[in-house]
Amino acid sequence: MSLRRWALGAVTVAIAMPANAQVNPSQVQPSAIIVLAPTPLSDVGEDALPYPAQTASDEEVEASHAATVTDYLKRMTGGVFVNEIQGNPLQPDVNYRGFTASPMLGTAQGLSLFMDGVRLNQPFGDVVSWDLIPKSAIRSISLVPGSNPLFGRNSLGGALSVRTKDGKSDPGFELEASRGSFRRSILEAQAGGTRGRFDWFVSGDYFKERGWRDNSESEAAQVFGKIGWSTPATRVTLSGSFADTDLNGNGLQEMRLLDADRRSVYTHPDNTTNRAGLVNLTARHALSDRLTFSGNVFWRTIRTRTFNGDLNDDVLGGDPYQPDADERAALAEAGYSGFPTSGETQVNMPFPKWRCIANVLLNIAPNEQCNALINRSATRQHEWGANAELMLDMPFTGGRNTVTLGLSASRSHAQFEQSSQFGYLTSDRGVVPVSGPGAFADGTQQSEDGFDARVDLSARTRSFSAYVLDALDIGKLHVDLSARYDRTAILNRDAISPGGGTGSLDTDQRFERINPALAVRYNWSKAVTLDAAIGQTSRAPSAIELGCADPASPCRLPNALAGDPPLAQVVATTVEGGINVSFGPVTARAGAFRTVSRNDILFVANDTSGFGYFRNFGKTRRQGVDINLSGTVGPLRLASHYTLLDATYRSAESVNGAANSSAGHETPGLDGEIDITKGDRIPLIPRHIFKASVGFDPLDRASLTVDMIAVSGVLARGNENNRHRPDGIYYLGAGKTKGYAVFNLGAEFRPLAAMTIFTQVSNLFAARYSTAAQLGTTGFDASGNFVARPFDGSASGEDRPLLSSTFTAPGAPRSVQFGLRYRF
């Protein structure tokens, strides 16, 4: 039975289970412990991390009526912004201070994600699948900023730590159901309780929608359970998390087609399915009054399949319309009829298919005649590991010293397979695959531009880490001194081209490094606190980056694999500091930060082919200012966050710029490169991010909240040199997005103590905005018809100029969600 189905069963189980007590969230007192530098295993409570860290409780997430975890981060967490490149609410790129946690293979990952001490960045590609996180099981989310080495790999810009609920923290039962725009249905249920020394908790989440764009249906389910056993000195829990998702995200759309119909998609289908399971055994034991052990052992499995219909750019500039004599003969011999014998052009046949079918049958040049591809991938991952910490508390006269020693080890095995099947576009820009001897791009085609898109890669990763944290309290001063040693070994084996060398994915590489950090906090007075930190962390190249790093064997796409010379680790160093001031019930903070990344990994142009490969890139810098304000003023609950973010390249480089008007084109519309210079802004990172929220209770049983997010425009990928200027002929669109502001309105009514009726209006004023952009060649005219030769009368040698445009990721229109929550 599908996991998406038995998530509904978990709801029924939760209803049937008895509970011991109901906790009033208003009676939960925050922890008195103040922790400056937590570790992945630390469970410091919902209020124990001071700024610049940010922590949200489950009550805060619930009160926001956020549909997903990432929706809450986007709206309520300072410094966070979202690029909706995938076009699905469960598949966004989440960014903090210009570093990314993305579900897309090939994206440079700069944030780490942990759940109960388990690192959720996947072994293959370090991607983060947000759709696998059980929202109803979350007790708290903490965002720890900066290059904190205690969180290990990928924590270049920060780390997110999720703690889950249990029967002790969340006894009782809760059921929430809502229905809204785009046929979105959300069902969440949870139940927990205690019996003697044992406690239990179970939850289930179910999400389904038609989606607001064409062909964007999605369905997702997560089930979570935990059993715990406690004594005054010991706490042991066993938890399991399972997810089954089926998502359609149709990504960026060309500007003219988006202007004509914001619901439209460029091509389809674009489907991703995930099935995942995670089992985690945790333990904490006080060996003495001063010595505490904590640790976990985990195992997880993830199976991902993608099925994407894409435009085949190789056809652009060609003539895929009129079959020649050999092609007509092949079609007739295969039993086809109705194909044209003369006069077929792009004017009278905007969606050609016959030359594609014939060339697949002949296995001659389908890569030049088929205007579409079905790209498939299958990834199977298994990972197991363990973490252990010893914490020694050593009070002394005038202060307190706590030393934490930690070890972490994991092993993983990933199997990645990829293929491309030739096909043709239909009038609604869907893709129909074609069968025959030349159906797949396997390098056998009799074409000078034939390519082999197959990948069959086995990747084994072993990692080991050791870290130490010395936390010292002396009067008003708190100091955290930490360091972490990381060692990562990656063994790739290529089933298609074994043996190493150009074109082979075989590799055996090891990366190791020691990263230090220092953080201080000084309580100047009860109302004023100062903090400062400097830290360093690193990330090893992922298997997908190692597999696309050979200049002699460039990749056609950033997520294709070909060759594997060694890459260096990315090393990021962050310096930050700030001041916190309290004015009664109002707290304010102003801080500044700077992160410099060395050996950043960038997808760069290949001089001869026009394609590219991953290589280390000198330096990048992300710096800025954070200002936060929160508290209560009379009946109002206020919060605001502002981030000024300056993200620039600090080294020179050349990258593929075929769609950039400023590239070194021989003729407009042809291939070319652009030169990045020191000081150029990094694409997809806004300079200004502002968030604010206001809440109040007009009646004893009613609440209203208004929140807004305002983000300045971003540069498009492909405009890394910041010099693209549209000419309205060969290059369309500004190569960037406009700034936007989105307002959201929430309301609650509580007719009974156990019942809440709520509604959430997202994008209240129906703003039309985009969160990301990319420059690229387009194969369609303004009416959505396929056009292979947009400038048929102009040619330079055998190359014909192409039309390039700005593709953007549209934000969702206004939507309304109505729901009911019941707890006892």
N, C-alpha and C positions, 0 to 999 in steps of 0.2 A: 504494500500500500504506500502511496506517495506520502512523503513527509509533510507536504502541504495539506494533505487530508488529515493526518493524525495530529496536526497542531490543533485542529478543532476538537479532536479527542482529548487532548490535554486540558482544554477548557472544561470539558465535562468532568474529567478526573478532579480538577481543581474545585469544581462545585461540590462534588460528592465528599471530599475530604473534610473532616471536622477541624476546627481551629480552636486554640486555647484562649486567645485574648486578642483584643483590638487595641493598637497603640494610636493615640492621638498625635499626629505629627507635630502639633504645636507644643507638645509636652516633651519632645526629644531635645535634650540639652546638648550643645556642641561640646566637643572634647576640649579639655583645658590644655592639652599638649600642643605646642607650637613646633612644627617640624619644617625645616628649611629645605633639606635635600633628601627626599624619600628615595627608596629603592623600589624596583618592580614588585618585590614581595611585601612591601610595607602596606599595612592597612591602618592608615593614620586617622581615619574618620573623615566626616564630611566637611569639617570646619577647621582642620588642623594645619592646613597649608596656607601660609600668608601670601599676599602678592609678592612677586609678580605671578606666582602660580594662581590658577583659577579653578575652583571646584564647584560643581553643581550637584545637588542632591536629587534623589528621585522625585521628591515633592516639587522641586523647582522645574524639572523636566515635565512633570505631569501638568503643572499649572500653566505652562506655555502652550499646551495642546499641540506640541510638535508631533508631526506625523512620523518622523524618523529621528534617529540619533543625530544625523548630520543636519537635519532641519533645525534642531536646537542649537548646535554649534554655530551654524550660519547666522542665526538671528540673535543669539544671546551671549556669545563668548567673544570677548575683546580680541582684536587682531586676527580673527579667523574670517576667511572669505572662501567662496566656493566657485569653481569653474565647472559648469554643467556640460562638459564636453561630450559625455555619453548620452545626454538628453534623457536620463532616467532618474527619478528621485532617490533611488537606492544605489546609484552608481556615480556619485559626484567625485570630483577631485577636491579634497579638503586641504586648504592651505593655511599655514600660520607663519607670519613673518616671512612669506615668500618661499617656504618649504612645503612639500606636498606629500600627502598620503593618498594614493590613487589606486583604483582597481584596474588600471590599464597597463598591460605589459609594455615595457619600453620606456615608461615614464620614470624620470629620476626621482627616487623616493628619498625624502628628507625628514620624515616624521616616523616615529615608532609608536605602535599601539599594543598595549598590554591589557589582558583581562585576567584578574586573579593571579598575576605573576607569570602568565603565559604570553609570550610574544606572538601577536597575531599577524605580523607581516609574514607573508607566505614564503616558504623556502625558495621557490622559483620566481625570481623577479622582484621579491620583497614587496609585492603589491598588497593592498588592503581591500578586502571585500566587505564593504559596510553592510551589505545585505545579510551577512551571516551573524550579526550581533543581535542577541535577544533583548530588545528594548525594555520589555516589562520586567526583566530580571536585573536591571541595573539599579544599584543602590547609590552609586556616586560616579562622577566622571571628573578626573583631575587633569588639567593641562599644565604640565611642567615646562617652562620655557628654557631656551638656551641650549648650548651644547653640553648636556649633562652626561658625563661618561658612565654614570651608574646605570643608565638605561641601555647602554651598549649600542649595537649596530643601528644605523639609520636615524639616530637621535641627533641629527645635525642641527635642526632648528627647534626641537622640542619633543616631548613625549606625552601621549595620552594614556592614562591609567584608569581602567574601568574596574570597579569593585561590584560584585554581584550580591544579591540579597540572600538571606537565609531565614530559617524559621525563628531565630531569636531576634533578628533586626526587624522582620516584617511578618509578625503573626497575623492571622486573620485571612479574610478572603476579599478579593476585589475582581470585579468584572467590568470591562469597558467595551462598548460597541459604538461605532460611529459610521455614518454614511454621508457622502457628499458629492461634489462636482466630479465629473469625469468617471462616474460610477465607482468612486473610490470607497471601498469597504475596509474597515479596520476592526479587528476583534482582538482583545487582549484579556487574559485571565491569569490570576495568580492566587496561590493559597500557601499558607505556611503555619507552622505551629511547633510546639515542644511537648515532649513527654519524658519526664525524668531527665536523664542526661542527654537524651537524643532530641534533635530538632530536624525538621524537614521543610523543604520549600519546592514548589513546582510552578512553572508558568508556561504559557503558550501564546504566541503572537501569530496573527494571520493578516495579510495585506493583499488586496487585489484591486486593480483599477483598469479601466479601459485606456487611460492616459489621455492627455489633452492634445497630443499630436497624432497624426495618422500612424497606424500600425505600431502602436506603442503599448500594447497590453502587457501587464506584469502581474505576477502572483508570487508571493513569498510566504514562507512559514518558518518559524523557529520554535523549538521546544527546549526548555531548560529545567533541570532538576538538581537538587542538592540535599544530601543527608549529612548531618553533623553530630558529633559526639563531644561532650565537654566535661571537664572537671575543673576545679579551681586552678590547676596548673597546666592543663592540656586542652588543646582544641584540634580536632581532626575533622576534615570534611571531604566528601567525595561528590564531585559534581559532573554532570554531563550536559553538553549542549549540542543540539542537532538542528540542521537547517536544510531546507530544500527550496530553491528559488528558480524562477523562470522569468527572465527579464528581457524586455525589448527596449533598447535605447538607440535612437536613430541619429544622435549626434548633431554635428554642425550642418547648417543649410546655407546655400549660396544666397547672397543678399537680395538679388532680384526675385528669386523664387520665394524667399521669406517675406518680402514686401507684398507679393501677390497673395500669399496664403501662409499665415504664421503656423498653421497646423501641419504644413507640408513637410516632407522629408526628402533628402537628396536621393537616396536609393534605399531599398529594403529587400529582404529582411536583415535585421541586425539583432541577433538573439544570443543571449548568454544564459546558460544554466549552471547552477552550482549545487552540489550536494556535499555536505560537510558534517563531520562529527568531531567532538572534542571531549576527552575524559581527563579530569584533573583531580589528583589526590593531594591535599594540602595538610600540613601539620604544623602546630606551634606548641612548644613545651617549655615551661620555665624550669630549667635545670637547677636553679637556685634563685635567691632573691635578686641576684645581679646578672645572671647568665641565662639567656633565652635562645632557644633554637627554633628556627622556622624554615620550612622548605616545601617543595612540591615535586611531584612526578606527573608527567602528562604524556598523552598520546593523542594525535589528531590525524584525520584524513580529509582530503579535499579533492573533489572531482569536478572539473570545469570543462564545459564544451561551448564552443562558439560556432555560429553559423551566420555568416555575414555576406550580404550581396553588395558588391562594390563596382564602381565604374572602373574599367580597364583603361588606364591613361595611355597605354601603348597604342591604342587605336586612334587617338587624337592626332590629326594631321594626315591620316590615311584616307583610304577610299573603301569602306566596308559595305558599299551599297549594291553594285551590279555584279552578279556572279559571271565568271568567264566560262568558256566552253568546257574546260576540265571540271570546273566546280558544278556546272549544270549536269554533266554526265554522272558525277558522283551522287548528286541528289536524286537523279532519276533511277540509278542503279539501286539506291537504298529505299526506293519506293515513295519518295516525296513527289508531290505535284503542286502546282500553283505558284511555283517560283518564277520570277520575271526572266524574260529572255532578252530584254533590252529596255533602256530608258529609265532605269531605277537610279535616282539621285537622292541627296539629302533633302532636296526641296519637296519631292513627292513621297518620300519614304523616310520619315524622321526616326523610325525605330527599326533599323535593318536587322535581319536575322539569317538570311539565306547564305551569305558568304561565310558566316560563322559556322553554321551547321556543316557546310561543305568542307571547310578547312579542318574541322574536327574529324570528319570522316576520312579525309585524305592525310591527316596528320602532317600538314605542310606548314601553315603559319596561322593557327587560330589566335595566337597572341597578337597578331596584327589585324585580325578581322572580327574578333569577338569583342563587343564593346562592354562586356561585363564579366565579372568573376564571382564565383562562390568560394569564399575563403572559409575553410574549416580548421578548427584546432581542438585538440583534446589534451587536457593536462590532468595527470593523476599524481597526487602528492601525499606522502606519509611522513610524519615527523614525530619523534619522541625525544624526551629530554627530562632534565631534572635541575632544580635550583636549591641551594641550601645557604642559610645565613646563621651566623652566631653573633649575638649582640650582648656585649659586656658593658654593664653600667658601673661606673667607678666614681662615686661621689668623693669629693675632697673639700677641704676647708675653703669656703668662698666660692665654690663652683661645683660643676658636674661634668664628667667626661664619659661619653658613650662611644664605644668602638664597635663597628659592624664589619665582620669578615664574611665575604660571600664567594660562592663558586657556582658556575652555571655551565651546563654541557648539553648539547643536542645533536641529533643526527637526523638527516632527512634523505629521502629518495624521491625524485620527481621524474616523471616520464612525459615528455612533450612531443606531440605530433601535430604537423601542420600540412595542409594541402590546399591547392587552388585549382578549381574546376572552371573551365571556360563556359560562358553563357552569353545571353543577350538580354537587353533591356526591353521591357514592355512599356506601354503608353503611360502607366502609372508609376514608372521608374522602378518597378519590381524586376528581379533577376530570375531568368529561367535557365537552369543548367542544361548543357548539351552532352549527350553520351556518344561515345565512339572512340576509335583508336587514339585520337589526339585530345581527348577530353580534359586531361590534367596537365598542368604546367610541370613537366618532369624533365625538361631539357632535351627531349627527343625530337621536338619539332624541327622541320627543315626550314629554319628561319635564322637569319643572322642576329636577330634580336630575341631568339628563344631563351627562355629562362627556366630554371628549376626552383620551384617554390616549396619543394618538399623538405620537411624537417622531421627527423626521428631521433630525438636526443634523450639520453638518460643522464641525469645529473644527481650526484651524491654530494651532500654538504655535511661537513663536520665542524662544529664550533665548540670552543672552550673559552671560558672567561673566569677571571678571578678579580675581585674588587675589595676595596677597603674604604670605609667611611669613618672618620674621627670627628664626632660632634662635641664641641666644647662650649660650655656655658660658664661665663665668669661675670657675675654681676649683671650689668645691662648688655653685655656683649655675647653674641652667639656666633660661633665659627664652625663651618663644615669644611673639612679638608678630605678630599677623596681622590681615588685613582682606580683605573680599571685596565686590566690586560685582556685583550681579545685576540684570539687566534682562530682563523677561518680557513678551511681547506675545501676546495671545490674540485671535484672529479667529473668531467664531462666525457661521455662516450657517444660517438656518432654511429648509428646503425646503417646510414646510407653511404658515408664516405669516411670509413675508419682509417686510422693510421697517422693522423696529424698532417700538418702542412696546409697549404692554401686550399681553401674550400672545405676542410675537415673541421668538425667541432670538437675533436678530441683535445682534451687539455687536463692538466693536473697542476693546480696552482694553490699557493698558500699565502695568506696575508696575516700579519700580526702587528700589534701596536699597543703601547701603553699611553693612556690618555689621563691627564690630571684635571682637577678642578678645585677652586677655592671659593667659598661663599661666606659672607659675613652679614650680620644683622645687628644693629645697635639701637636699643630703645632709649632714645634721647629723653623722652618723658612719656607719660601715659598717653599723650596725644600725638607724639611725633616719633616715627621710627625710620631709620635709614638702612638701606641694604645695598650690597654690591656683590658681584660675582664675576669670575672669569673661569671658563671651562673649555674643554676640548674633547671632541669625539670624532669618530670616523665611521666610514662604511666601506666594506669591500665591494668590488664590482659584482653585480649579479650575473647569473649564468647567461642571461639573455644579452647582457652587455659584453661579456667575454666572447660570446658567440658571434658578435658583429663588430669586430675591432680590427679587421685586416684591411688595410688600404688596397691590397692586391685582389681582394675579393669583396667588393662593397655590397652593402645590402640595398635592396630596392625600397625597403620600408624600415622604419625604426624598430619594428617588432619582428623583422625577419632575422634569420641567423646565417652567418657565413664566415668561417674563419675565426681564429682566436689568439692573436698575439696578446701578451699580458698588458693589463691596465693597472695603474697604481690606485691605492685607496684614496677616497675623498677624505680630507681632513678639514674640519670646521672648528674655528675658535670664536667664542662669543665673550664679549665684555659687556656688562650691563649694570645698571644701578638705578636707584630711585628713592623717593621719599614718600612715606605714608603719613597722612594727617587725619585725625579724627576730630569732628566737631559735634559732640554729642551723638545723635543717631546717624550722622552723616560721615562717611569715610571717603577720602580722596587720595589718589596716588598719581604721581608724575614720575615717569621713568624714561630712560634712554637705553638703547642697545645697539650693538654692532657685531655682526657675524661675518667673518671672512672665511670663505671656502677655498682651499687649495686643491689642485688636481681634480676640480669638478669634471664630471663626465658629460660630454656634449656630443650630439649627433652632427657630424660635420660633413662638408661636401668632399667628393672624390674628384680630383683634378681632371681625369680623363673621361670618366663615365657619366658624370653628372649625378650619380647616386651618392651614397655616403656610408659612413661607418662611425662607431663610437670611438672617441679618443679622450684622453685627459686634456683638460683645458685649464690654463694658468690659474687665474683667480676670478672669483665673483664676490660681491659684497652686498649684504643686506643690512641696512641700518635704519634707525628711526626713533620715534618718540611715542610712548603710550601714555594716555591720560584717562583715568577711570574715576568715576564718581558714583556712589551708591548710598542709599539710606532712606529714611522716611522724613517727610516734611508735612506735619499735620496729618491729614487723612491719606496723603499720597505716598506711594512706594515708588522711588525713582532709581534709575540706573542709566549710566551712559558710558560709552567707551569710544575713544578716538585713537587712531593709529596713523601716524605719518610714516610711510614706508618708502625708502629710497633703495631700490634694488638695481645694481649696475654690474656690467662686465668690467673687470679690471685688467684684462689682457686682450691682445689682438687675436683674431681668428678669421678664417674664411669659411663660409657655409653656403650650401646650395640656396640660390635666390632666384630660381626660374620665374616665380610669380611676383617678384619684387621689382618695381619699376626702376629702381636705382642700381640694379645689378649690371655687371659688365656684359650686356647683351651685344652680340654681333649685329642683330636686328631686333627691334622690339617684338616681344612674344616668343623669343627663343630662349634656350637655356643660358644660365649665367650664374655667377657667384656674387655674394655680397661680402664686404669686409667689415667685421665687427671691430670697433676701436674702443679704447679705454674710456669709460664714462657712458657708453650706450646703455639704455635701460633694458632690463630683461623682460621679454614678453610675458603676458598673462598675470602680471603683478601690479595691482593698483597702487597709486601713491597715497590715497586717502581712504580710510575706512571709518565710518561713524555709525554707532548704534545707540539707540536710546529706548527706554521703555518707561511707561507710567501705569501704575495700577491703583485702583481705589475701590472701596466698597460702598456704593450708594445706599444699600440696604443691608440689614444684618445677614440676610441669606443670599445676597447677590454680590458679584464682583465683576469689574470691567478692567481690561488691560489693553493698552495700545503700545505697540512696539514698531520701530522702524529701523531700516538699515540703508545707509547711503554709501555708495562705492564709486570712486572715480573710474574713468575709463581705463582700459588696458590696451597695450600694443598686441597685435596679432603675431602668432608664430609665423615665421617667414619674414618678419620685419625687425629682425634682431639688430640691424644697423640703424633703426628708427628713421630711415630716409625714404621710405616708400611714399610716392605721391601719385594718385590716380590720374590718368590722362583721358578717361572716358572712352578710349578706343581699345587698347590692348590690356589696360589695367583698370579694373573697376573697384570702387570702394576705398575707404580711407586707410585700411590696414590697421584699424584700431576700433574699439568700441566707445560709446559715449557713457558718461557717468549716469547713474540712476539712483532713485530713492524708492523704496518699497515700504508701504505701511501695512500693518496687520492688526486686526481687531479681535479680541477674545472676550467672551462673556460666560459667566457661570451663574446658575440659580440652584440653590440647595433647599428644595421643599421639605426634605427630611434630613436628619443628621447623617444618615448612611447613603443618601442619594444626591448625585450632582448631575444636572442637565447643563450641557455646554454647547457652545457654537464657536467656531473659529473662521474668520474671514481672512484669507491670505491675499495679498496684493489688492488691498482695499480699493485703491483708485485706478486699478487696471493699467498699471504702468507697462509700457512696451519697452523692454530692455534686453540686453544680452550680457552674458557673464564671461564669454571667451570668444576668441576669433582666430582665424588662420587664413593665410594667403595660399591660394592654390589655383591650378588650372581648372576650368569648368568645361564640361561636355554638353551643356544645355544652353538654349537661348532663353530669353525672358519669358517665353510661354511654356517652358519645360520640355521642349522638343530636343532630341539629341542632335548635335551638330558636330561632326568630326572635323570639318574644315571651316572655321569661322572666318578665315581670310583666304579664300580659295585663290584669289588673284595674286597673292604675294607669296614669294618663296625665296629662300636663300639656299642654293644648292638643292639637296634633297629634303631639307627641313622646311616645314611650313610653320608660320607663327601661330601661336595658340592664344586663346582668350583667358586671362587670369582675373580672379575676383576675390572679394573678401567673404569668407564663410564665417558665420557667427553661431553661437549657442544661445537660442532664445530662452528667456525666462518665462515661467508659467504665467498665464493670465489670472484674473481674479477667480478665486474658488471659495466655496463655502462648505464647511463640514459640520454636521450636527451629531451630537453624541450623548450617551448616558453612561454614567459611572456609578457603580453600586458597591459598597464595601461594608463588611461587618466583621 
